[in-house]
C-alpha cells in the first residue's frame, strides 16, 4: 500500500508521514488519501524527486525496466539496507568489497591476457 511505502521512506529519511504531507501539499489533508491508496500525480512526482525513488517503487508496480542501467530494485535494496543493524551492515559491506575485489581481479587477468596476446602476435 502507498502509505506503507511512504512510511518506510520517511523512517529512513528521519521524517514523519505528517511532515511529508505538509511539505508536499501544504496541509495534512492528503494523509487520509494516502492511507486509502490514493495519490495525485503532482504529489507522487514530488515524493519521487525528494526521496530519489521511482513511481513504480511507491506504487508497487513490477519493476521490469532497468532505470539508468542499474538494478531495477535499487530503491527496495536501499530501503531494506536502512533496516539493518550494525552486524547486517558489516555483512553487506563485506560482500560488496569481496565482489569488487573479484571484479578487479578478473579485469587484471583479462588485461594481462590481452597484453600477452599482443606481445606474442607478429607485427
N, C-alpha and C positions, 0 to 999 in steps of 0.2 A: 504494500500500500504506500502511496505517496508520502503520507505523514511519517511512516516508519523510516523511509529513506532520508527524509529531511531531518528527522530527529538524530539519525546516525551522523549525518553530515554536520549538524550543529554541535553534537557532542565532540566530534573530532576537532572541530574548529573553535571549541570553547565559547559557544554562544547558545542561546536558547531558541526554541521554535518561535516563541513570542517576539523576541528581539529580531529574529529574521523576518518575521511577518511585518513588523513595524518598519524595518529598513527597506524592504522590497515594495510594500504597498502604502506605507504611511499610516497604517492602522492595524489593529489585530483582527479585523473582520474576516480575513482570509483563513484564519485558523480552522474554523468550522468547515469551510470548503475543502481545505487540505485533508482534514480528517475523514471527509466523505470521498476522497479520491479525486476531487476537482481542483484544477489549477488553470489559470488564464495563461495564454501563450507569453505575454509580456513578463509575467512573474516567473514563469518557467525559464525563460531566456536569461533573466537577471540572476536567478539562482545558479544556473549552469555557469555563467560567467564568473560569479562570485566564488564558487567552490571549484571551478575548473573541472567540471564533470559533464558528461553528455546528457542530453534529454532522455536518451534510451535508458541510461542508468537510473534516473529518477523515476521514469515511468515504468520501469521494469520490463522493457521490451527486449527481445532477444538481440544480443549484440553480435551480429554475424559479420559486420563490416569492420575492417581494421581502420582505426582512426589514426591519422598521421604515421602510419607504419608501425604502430606499437600494438601491444596485445589488446584485444577488444575488451578485456575485463580489467584493464588497468585501474579504473576507478574502484571497482569492487575489491581488488587486491589492496589498494591504499586504505580503503575503509576498514578492511579486516586487519591490516597492519596496525592501525591505530588502537585496536583492541588488545594487542599482545602485551604480556607482562615483560619484564626485563629479560628473562630467560628465553622467551619466544623471540624477542627482537634479536638477541645474540645468535640464536639458531638460524634465523633468516639471513642475518649478515654473513654468517659462516658459509651458508650455501651459496649466497651471491658471490662472495670472494673466491670460493672454490671454482665456481663456474667461470668467472672472469680469468682465473689462472689457467683453466683448461683451454679456454678460447685463445689466450695469449700464447700458450704452448703450441697449440695447433697452427697458429699463424706463423710462429717462428719456424716450425717444422716445414710448413709449406714454402716459406721464403727461402729456407736453406735448400730445399729440393729444387726450387727454381734456379737458384744461383749455381748449384752444382750442374744442373742441366745445361745452363748457358756456357759454363766453363768447358764442358765436355763436347759441346757441339762444334763442328768445324766452322770456321769463318771464311 
